[in-house]
């Protein structure tokens, strides 16, 4: 669950709140609600509860020591064992008071901030706090380097003992696609580099087994296989096409400066375009909104177009299935473009757009024109709330390979 301090600090005052109102002042009223919930969880048999306090990696958390002390002093009296969880950065100076909190466990992100491990071990060594190590990234789609993760994990085990160390992902796996199992169009080389949520859970299990001293043959095989995969990826990265890297390295300061002043360019553009004082246009895709679409279909019923009409989606699907040839699809797209252009001429717009009927997702289309990207079939990633990047218009996000 989200911790009470982060709940308030990251929350926003309502519109009718008094000027200068700080939500954190509501903490005394909020703690009893958390106490009731945690009491119920303990009564139901819960032994541990993960309480996320992401604000602990912010510099501003340095001013919240008294709030954390009072809140967790109260909650730990009625709750199951609390695993205080942080992620996405390091604790820095906030660690001094975190180590004094009466919590049973502390989770740290060693994917984004591996350098904090030593200072965390020093801070909690004399306590009874169990340390959860975020060794497997919860934010990216790459395989974990077992050698590096095991080395960090072993450092913690040597300092605290096996009983006080937990192996985990750096953050929630909701930031990653679900599984590679449904990807059947990626090459074997591409799949060998990737690890989605279910695969990352297996990585956690393997790393934990190694740190526990497992002699299981399957675990040893998994570690060896991972070593080979990581080596192949590193080799690819060192030998891949470095054209872009060379171009970026060749950028000089004068390239960032316009060769002519704006006043000169403006005059030339005005003579060439011959636009009125207040020219009319739309954004590149067509129609620009539901309201314009409603207007079009209401007053121009002989026209039937949209950036992503059912007909366009069907044509694109048929192309993918081989039911349309490239030439047939191109001819279809040209007709869609002409329809859009004729309509803009009809309503007397000044700057015309072609409507982008050939474009699928705003990222996917451009990524497909570039080397170094691969597109998955079902690697949906959470955008916000319960929404994932997966609707009629958008394909799974691109994954950078080089």
TORLOFI-195948 format. One line per field, with one value per residue (C-alpha): residue number from 1; x negated, y, z negated. Coordinates in pm, whole numbers. Last residue first. Example, Ala and Ser with C-alpha at 12.3 -4.5 7.8 and 13.67 -1.06 7.14 Angstrom:
REM residues 2
resi: (2	1)
px: (-1367	-1230)
py: (-106	-450)
pz: (-714	-780)
END
This chain:
REM residues 402
resi: (402	401	400	399	398	397	396	395	394	393	392	391	390	389	388	387	386	385	384	383	382	381	380	379	378	377	376	375	374	373	372	371	370	369	368	367	366	365	364	363	362	361	360	359	358	357	356	355	354	353	352	351	350	349	348	347	346	345	344	343	342	341	340	339	338	337	336	335	334	333	332	331	330	329	328	327	326	325	324	323	322	321	320	319	318	317	316	315	314	313	312	311	310	309	308	307	306	305	304	303	302	301	300	299	298	297	296	295	294	293	292	291	290	289	288	287	286	285	284	283	282	281	280	279	278	277	276	275	274	273	272	271	270	269	268	267	266	265	264	263	262	261	260	259	258	257	256	255	254	253	252	251	250	249	248	247	246	245	244	243	242	241	240	239	238	237	236	235	234	233	232	231	230	229	228	227	226	225	224	223	222	221	220	219	218	217	216	215	214	213	212	211	210	209	208	207	206	205	204	203	202	201	200	199	198	197	196	195	194	193	192	191	190	189	188	187	186	185	184	183	182	181	180	179	178	177	176	175	174	173	172	171	170	169	168	167	166	165	164	163	162	161	160	159	158	157	156	155	154	153	152	151	150	149	148	147	146	145	144	143	142	141	140	139	138	137	136	135	134	133	132	131	130	129	128	127	126	125	124	123	122	121	120	119	118	117	116	115	114	113	112	111	110	109	108	107	106	105	104	103	102	101	100	99	98	97	96	95	94	93	92	91	90	89	88	87	86	85	84	83	82	81	80	79	78	77	76	75	74	73	72	71	70	69	68	67	66	65	64	63	62	61	60	59	58	57	56	55	54	53	52	51	50	49	48	47	46	45	44	43	42	41	40	39	38	37	36	35	34	33	32	31	30	29	28	27	26	25	24	23	22	21	20	19	18	17	16	15	14	13	12	11	10	9	8	7	6	5	4	3	2	1)
px: (-2133	-1830	-1574	-1234	-939	-610	-326	-96	140	454	706	593	295	60	214	478	559	408	148	-48	-102	-310	-174	-432	-187	-327	-673	-839	-1213	-1429	-1794	-1725	-1469	-1153	-969	-1038	-859	-541	-557	-577	-261	-86	32	-60	59	365	142	398	219	210	316	223	478	802	1084	1360	1354	976	956	1207	1010	692	858	1013	684	502	753	716	337	373	578	323	43	235	290	-79	-193	29	347	452	96	204	25	173	518	471	369	675	901	754	803	1163	1247	1127	790	683	1041	1247	1595	1721	2068	2215	2046	2248	2302	2013	1766	1901	1892	1535	1450	1593	1419	1088	821	965	709	350	110	267	507	474	598	388	441	256	314	47	-165	-380	-693	-685	-601	-875	-1139	-1030	-1028	-1371	-1524	-1363	-1461	-1830	-2028	-2277	-2093	-2329	-2349	-2584	-2827	-2876	-3008	-2840	-3088	-3023	-2656	-2740	-2981	-2723	-2467	-2697	-2795	-2655	-2696	-3031	-3056	-2684	-2677	-2960	-2785	-2469	-2655	-2829	-2498	-2343	-2641	-2642	-2267	-2303	-2566	-2341	-2044	-2254	-2367	-2007	-1900	-2184	-2073	-2368	-2184	-2393	-2114	-2269	-2241	-1878	-1790	-1947	-1745	-1415	-1462	-1539	-1216	-1022	-1205	-1082	-725	-760	-953	-1311	-1478	-1823	-1758	-1433	-1627	-1875	-1599	-1425	-1106	-788	-657	-615	-349	-602	-798	-578	-386	-529	-715	-612	-367	-671	-676	-1015	-1376	-1275	-1342	-1599	-1552	-1839	-1825	-1824	-2110	-2358	-2391	-2731	-2820	-2463	-2465	-2792	-2658	-2363	-2582	-2794	-2484	-2342	-2663	-2704	-2333	-2324	-1948	-1781	-1651	-1291	-1329	-1148	-1130	-1503	-1623	-1849	-1604	-1753	-1521	-1707	-1572	-1598	-1722	-1957	-2338	-2386	-2121	-2331	-2644	-2446	-2269	-2602	-2742	-2433	-2396	-2613	-2357	-2123	-1893	-1909	-1987	-1648	-1612	-1361	-1364	-1230	-1087	-1003	-1076	-1232	-1594	-1744	-1507	-1649	-2001	-1890	-1736	-2089	-2114	-1813	-1899	-1680	-1390	-1262	-1165	-979	-923	-855	-624	-579	-206	-54	71	-235	-420	-165	-214	-593	-559	-360	-546	-892	-792	-630	-926	-1174	-981	-1218	-1482	-1207	-1253	-1569	-1357	-1436	-1203	-916	-870	-715	-563	-431	-474	-284	-420	-262	96	327	663	609	288	470	751	503	329	655	752	407	406	735	606	297	498	630	288	135	366	86	-91	173	11	245	67	385	692	829	1126	945	850	493	271	133	-232	-312	10	-2	-382	-350	-66	-242	-105	0)
py: (-23	-234	20	-132	33	49	-196	-80	214	311	43	42	-92	138	40	221	90	393	543	432	69	-120	-365	-602	-786	-773	-625	-359	-352	-43	5	98	367	375	148	395	667	465	322	655	827	492	394	642	584	804	1099	1367	1522	1867	2193	2546	2810	2624	2703	2463	2287	2295	2118	1859	1801	1741	1483	1292	1300	1151	866	797	783	541	297	314	241	-58	-200	-156	-314	-612	-674	-1003	-1053	-1063	-738	-571	-693	-538	-206	-211	-290	-8	233	119	148	506	598	936	995	1001	977	1272	1283	1371	1708	1898	1639	1407	1693	1864	1538	1480	1834	1764	1428	1599	1687	1483	1418	1397	1681	1945	2179	2496	2854	3163	3483	3760	3590	3361	3437	3127	3238	3609	3545	3283	3522	3799	3568	3428	3778	3884	3553	3612	3396	3116	2985	2864	2509	2398	2668	2485	2169	1830	1560	1343	1328	1214	950	812	798	601	358	47	-229	-379	-274	-312	-652	-779	-656	-837	-1160	-1141	-1084	-1387	-1615	-1519	-1569	-1923	-1994	-1863	-2061	-2377	-2334	-2290	-2601	-2803	-2719	-2647	-2366	-2148	-1913	-1637	-1864	-1946	-1580	-1493	-1769	-1669	-1302	-1400	-1604	-1295	-1104	-1358	-1308	-930	-900	-1002	-927	-999	-1356	-1247	-1029	-1302	-1560	-1321	-1150	-1253	-1501	-1271	-1427	-1601	-1280	-1192	-918	-591	-377	-84	-301	-492	-292	-157	-273	-637	-852	-1057	-1051	-1038	-1062	-1441	-1476	-1290	-914	-812	-1119	-1142	-777	-813	-1137	-949	-694	-968	-1166	-868	-805	-1171	-1212	-930	-883	-924	-604	-476	-179	-45	-318	-379	-689	-627	-439	-572	-612	-558	-701	-455	-602	-311	-298	-345	-88	223	42	-176	133	310	11	-36	323	278	48	343	283	-96	-117	21	-18	-210	-179	-433	-476	-111	69	373	443	340	583	866	852	717	1054	1180	976	750	660	667	500	307	304	40	11	-357	-354	-663	-694	-375	-262	-120	-67	194	433	462	456	778	958	893	954	1287	1395	1313	1496	1786	1558	1422	1733	1582	1308	938	903	1034	682	559	225	7	-365	-572	-881	-1158	-1121	-1351	-1179	-1016	-861	-723	-585	-406	-265	-117	31	178	328	505	617	767	992	1244	1300	1325	1606	1864	1680	1823	2170	2471	2783	2948	2783	2477	2526	2389	2072	2036	1803	1469	1372	1481	1333	984	985	1031	779	496	360	0)
pz: (3032	2953	2841	2774	2937	2756	2815	3096	3073	3260	3172	2811	2623	2437	2105	1904	1556	1384	1615	1922	1830	2084	2340	2483	2708	3060	3012	3222	3286	3310	3411	3773	3833	4047	3805	3527	3719	3755	3403	3227	3353	3382	3732	4003	4360	4309	4215	4297	4596	4441	4605	4501	4596	4525	4770	4659	4996	5018	4684	4809	5128	4924	4698	4987	5177	4879	4851	5225	5189	4895	5107	5389	5143	5005	5352	5439	5111	5185	4988	4826	4701	4337	4256	4562	4461	4117	4271	4497	4202	3998	4286	4340	3971	3984	3834	3973	4065	4380	4519	4719	4879	4541	4538	4280	4009	4093	4097	3786	3589	3704	3600	3258	3229	3289	3542	3826	3960	3844	3916	3693	3866	4074	4090	4161	3958	4145	4477	4624	4927	4872	5060	4984	4617	4585	4723	4485	4184	4269	4274	3946	3789	3841	4086	4034	3729	3455	3324	3600	3485	3157	3328	3363	3467	3160	3253	3606	3475	3231	3510	3738	3461	3628	3374	3272	2907	2846	3015	2798	2485	2594	2659	2320	2141	2309	2231	1864	1847	1979	1715	1438	1567	1587	1226	1116	1308	1154	800	570	392	162	57	265	570	497	447	784	954	792	876	1235	1250	1143	1415	1672	1557	1579	1907	1982	2312	2452	2570	2730	2973	3066	3115	3353	3245	3422	3165	2865	2642	2414	2361	2065	1889	2022	1766	1544	1350	1226	902	809	781	812	509	316	-62	-313	-693	-727	-480	-700	-749	-613	-406	-281	-174	20	168	311	482	641	732	919	1115	1216	1287	1543	1553	1888	2041	2049	1815	1510	1246	1264	1081	780	559	235	-63	-390	-717	-1005	-1334	-1400	-1431	-1056	-963	-887	-768	-530	-393	-342	-152	66	186	496	660	720	1017	1009	639	538	162	-52	-431	-679	-1027	-1089	-1418	-1244	-1342	-1006	-835	-1044	-906	-568	-479	-409	-88	-25	332	643	826	522	156	-44	-418	-481	-782	-999	-1068	-1201	-1542	-1718	-1391	-1289	-1582	-1572	-1197	-1193	-1473	-1333	-972	-1062	-1276	-999	-729	-653	-500	-276	-60	88	242	208	-92	118	257	-70	22	-262	-204	-459	-631	-842	-716	-911	-884	-1223	-1091	-789	-1006	-1231	-924	-798	-1135	-1192	-842	-915	-1257	-1083	-849	-1101	-1260	-908	-790	-823	-539	-303	-323	-295	-167	-47	-204	-29	206	507	321	201	405	296	328	-27	-166	-19	-48	-425	-464	-280	45	0)
END
